[in-house]
Amino acid sequence: MTRATPIRIELNEHMSEIVESAVEAGEFASPDDVVSAALTEWKVNRLLANFAPGEIDALIQEALDSGEPIDGEEAFADIERQLERHIASKSA
């Protein structure tokens, strides 16, 4: 878990009521958790805004159509072996 850095923010009355209501309803354990969730969602929305409509669906379909998944560790080990062979062939 990352260490929290204390900061001070000021919310207008409406936003404060939203935070307090979410905590009182048991949706979140603390105001910190409400703000953290809101910031996480904001980051995701910013990331998704960089894609054109349908682009994410097309990328998912491309991944599904690309064949069986491979183990990442295995793939990187294979790449490393290929690189070592390439370097060795250049040195010979």
BELNOR-V470129 format. One record per residue. N is the residue number from 0. D_LAST is the distance of its C-alpha to the last C-alpha in whole Angstrom. Layout:
# BELNOR-V470129
n=N d_last=D_LAST
n=N d_last=D_LAST
This chain:
# BELNOR-V470129
n=0 d_last=49
n=1 d_last=48
n=2 d_last=51
n=3 d_last=54
n=4 d_last=54
n=5 d_last=58
n=6 d_last=59
n=7 d_last=62
n=8 d_last=63
n=9 d_last=66
n=10 d_last=67
n=11 d_last=70
n=12 d_last=73
n=13 d_last=72
n=14 d_last=68
n=15 d_last=70
n=16 d_last=72
n=17 d_last=69
n=18 d_last=67
n=19 d_last=70
n=20 d_last=71
n=21 d_last=67
n=22 d_last=68
n=23 d_last=71
n=24 d_last=70
n=25 d_last=68
n=26 d_last=65
n=27 d_last=63
n=28 d_last=64
n=29 d_last=64
n=30 d_last=64
n=31 d_last=60
n=32 d_last=59
n=33 d_last=61
n=34 d_last=59
n=35 d_last=56
n=36 d_last=56
n=37 d_last=57
n=38 d_last=54
n=39 d_last=52
n=40 d_last=54
n=41 d_last=54
n=42 d_last=50
n=43 d_last=49
n=44 d_last=52
n=45 d_last=50
n=46 d_last=47
n=47 d_last=48
n=48 d_last=50
n=49 d_last=47
n=50 d_last=47
n=51 d_last=49
n=52 d_last=51
n=53 d_last=50
n=54 d_last=46
n=55 d_last=46
n=56 d_last=47
n=57 d_last=45
n=58 d_last=42
n=59 d_last=43
n=60 d_last=44
n=61 d_last=40
n=62 d_last=39
n=63 d_last=41
n=64 d_last=40
n=65 d_last=36
n=66 d_last=36
n=67 d_last=36
n=68 d_last=35
n=69 d_last=32
n=70 d_last=32
n=71 d_last=30
n=72 d_last=29
n=73 d_last=27
n=74 d_last=26
n=75 d_last=24
n=76 d_last=23
n=77 d_last=21
n=78 d_last=20
n=79 d_last=18
n=80 d_last=16
n=81 d_last=15
n=82 d_last=14
n=83 d_last=12
n=84 d_last=11
n=85 d_last=10
n=86 d_last=9
n=87 d_last=6
n=88 d_last=5
n=89 d_last=6
n=90 d_last=4
n=91 d_last=0
